[in-house]
Amino acid sequence: MDRIPPKEDSPARPPNRFWTLAEGRAMFELGAFFATRPLLGTLPRGDGHAVIALPGFMASNGSTQPMRGLLESLGYDAHGWNSGRNIRVDEQLLSRLETQLARLNDDSGRKVSLVGWSLGGVLARELAKIHPERVRQVISLGSPISDDRGHTNAARLFAYFNGDEPEQLRGGQFRGLDIAPPVPTTSIITKTDGVVHWRGSVQHPERTAEGQPSENIFVYASHCGLGVNPSVMIAIADRLAQREGTWKPFAPNLYQSWMYPSVDVGD
């Protein structure tokens, strides 16, 4: 991997309290998912490769079931993770993820795509850094990929269960969270995220190894609705449908472009 330039210092802050209090709007996004489900079923079909969906902090496979159901209908071999509720980041969790990834890769003979929601996206990115030879691409949804936990208002709760430094962090893993894994990487972000400040989810090009593609896709969504928001499903389906080795930046069509605001991450 080529040398990654050093980061510039920037103050971290959690999301505006207004957006946190407005996270209940995720229920409307869930309703929109089911209302548009027939249309979502017409999205580009996949090639059958395996996809693992990793839930967010304190969540379980139930949270990713709607998304996995959609991906299965589009032709993917979609899986939840084998780790129950996402609470503790430790050696046992990482070992289970490695075992599941290896099994799906070995059984199919094909690389596996990882889709992670919030903390699940952090885990997906780190897993891809450890086993890039097994991972096709990583898509994170509102994930706190900055090394500064000040970007999320869940920091204290995370520390309650994991301590100030999780076991894997103490072991040298999970350092440099803002460095993209050496596989195609997409970060899906909403500026109205009520849990993780959107700046903490930005993948900066200078923190990506040379020759490895990465991108940020902005949507209109809540944090808790990212895993069911129809615009997110469109983006995920588009990313997963790319043939391996032919990655191109996301480009919504004329009828979809209103769903994806153009954001200058330097703002």
Residue pairs with C-beta under 8 A, 6 or more apart in sequence:
1 182
1 209
2 209
2 210
2 211
4 176
4 179
4 206
4 207
4 208
4 209
5 206
5 207
7 147
7 178
7 207
10 199
11 150
12 146
12 148
12 149
12 150
12 151
12 197
12 199
12 200
13 150
13 151
13 197
14 20
14 150
14 151
14 152
14 153
14 155
14 197
15 153
15 193
15 194
15 195
15 196
15 197
15 198
19 192
19 193
19 194
19 222
20 153
20 194
20 195
21 194
22 192
22 194
22 222
23 194
23 195
23 222
23 223
23 224
25 222
25 225
26 222
26 223
26 224
26 225
26 228
28 225
29 221
29 222
29 225
29 228
29 229
29 230
30 66
30 225
30 228
32 228
32 229
32 230
33 40
33 66
33 228
33 229
33 230
33 233
34 66
36 230
37 70
39 230
40 70
40 230
40 233
40 234
40 237
41 70
41 73
41 74
43 74
43 233
43 234
43 237
43 238
43 241
44 74
44 237
44 238
44 241
45 74
45 75
45 241
46 71
46 74
46 75
46 76
46 237
46 240
46 241
47 75
47 241
47 243
48 75
48 76
48 77
49 76
49 77
49 108
49 110
49 111
49 112
49 113
49 136
49 244
50 76
50 77
50 78
50 79
50 104
50 105
50 108
50 110
50 112
50 113
51 68
51 71
51 76
51 77
51 78
51 79
51 112
51 113
51 114
51 115
51 240
52 79
52 80
52 81
52 100
52 101
52 104
52 112
52 113
52 114
52 115
52 124
53 61
53 64
53 67
53 68
53 71
53 78
53 79
53 80
53 81
53 115
53 116
53 117
53 120
54 64
54 81
54 86
54 97
54 114
54 115
54 116
54 117
54 120
54 121
54 123
54 124
55 61
55 63
55 64
55 80
55 81
55 85
55 86
55 117
55 120
56 63
56 86
56 117
56 118
56 119
56 120
56 142
56 227
57 86
57 87
57 118
57 119
57 154
57 157
57 158
58 85
58 86
58 87
58 157
59 85
59 86
59 117
59 118
59 120
60 84
60 85
60 86
61 80
61 81
63 117
63 227
64 80
64 115
64 117
64 227
65 80
66 227
66 228
67 78
67 115
67 227
67 228
67 233
67 236
68 78
68 79
68 80
69 78
70 233
70 237
71 78
71 236
71 237
71 240
72 78
74 237
74 240
74 241
76 113
76 240
77 104
77 108
79 100
79 104
81 96
81 97
81 100
81 120
82 96
82 99
82 100
83 93
83 96
83 97
86 119
86 120
86 123
87 161
88 161
88 162
88 166
89 119
89 123
89 162
89 166
89 167
89 168
89 169
89 174
90 162
90 166
90 167
90 168
91 167
91 168
91 171
93 123
94 127
94 168
94 173
97 123
97 127
98 127
98 130
98 131
101 112
101 114
101 127
101 131
101 134
101 135
102 131
102 134
104 112
105 111
105 112
105 134
110 136
111 133
111 134
111 135
111 136
111 244
112 134
112 135
112 136
113 135
113 136
113 137
113 138
113 139
113 240
114 124
114 127
114 128
114 135
114 137
114 138
114 139
115 124
115 138
115 139
115 140
115 141
115 236
116 122
116 123
116 124
116 125
116 138
116 139
116 140
116 141
116 143
117 140
117 141
117 142
117 143
117 226
117 227
118 141
118 142
118 143
118 144
118 195
118 196
118 223
118 226
119 143
119 144
119 158
120 140
120 141
120 143
121 138
121 139
121 140
121 141
121 142
121 143
121 145
121 187
122 140
122 143
122 144
122 145
122 174
122 177
124 138
124 139
124 140
125 138
125 140
125 143
125 145
125 177
125 180
125 181
125 185
126 168
126 173
126 174
126 177
126 181
127 135
128 135
128 138
128 181
128 182
128 183
128 185
129 179
129 181
129 182
130 173
132 181
132 182
132 183
135 181
135 183
136 183
136 184
136 244
137 183
137 184
137 185
137 186
137 239
137 240
137 242
137 247
138 181
138 183
138 184
138 185
138 186
139 185
139 186
139 188
139 236
139 239
139 240
140 185
140 186
140 187
140 188
140 201
141 188
141 226
141 227
141 232
142 188
142 189
142 190
142 193
142 195
142 196
142 201
142 223
142 226
143 187
143 196
143 201
144 151
144 152
144 177
144 196
144 200
144 201
145 177
145 178
145 187
145 200
145 201
145 202
145 203
146 177
146 178
146 199
146 200
146 201
147 175
147 176
147 177
147 178
148 200
149 155
149 158
149 159
151 196
151 197
151 199
151 200
151 201
152 158
152 195
152 196
152 197
152 200
153 194
153 195
154 195
154 196
166 174
168 174
169 175
178 203
178 204
178 207
179 207
179 208
179 209
180 203
180 207
180 208
180 209
180 212
180 214
181 212
182 209
182 212
183 212
184 212
184 213
184 214
184 247
185 203
185 208
185 212
185 213
185 214
185 215
186 214
186 215
186 216
186 217
186 235
186 239
186 250
187 201
187 202
187 203
187 214
187 215
187 216
187 217
188 216
188 217
188 218
188 219
188 226
188 232
188 235
188 236
189 198
189 201
189 202
189 216
189 217
189 218
189 219
189 263
190 198
190 218
190 219
190 220
190 221
190 222
190 223
190 226
191 198
191 218
191 261
191 263
192 220
192 221
192 222
193 201
193 221
193 222
193 223
194 222
194 223
194 224
195 223
195 224
196 223
198 218
199 265
201 216
202 216
202 265
203 214
203 215
203 216
204 265
205 214
208 214
213 247
213 249
215 249
215 250
216 263
216 265
217 235
217 250
217 260
218 260
218 261
218 262
218 263
219 226
219 229
219 231
219 232
219 235
219 259
219 260
219 261
220 231
220 259
220 261
221 229
221 231
221 232
222 229
226 232
230 259
231 256
231 259
231 260
234 252
234 256
234 259
235 250
235 252
235 260
238 250
238 252
239 250
242 248
250 260
252 259
252 260
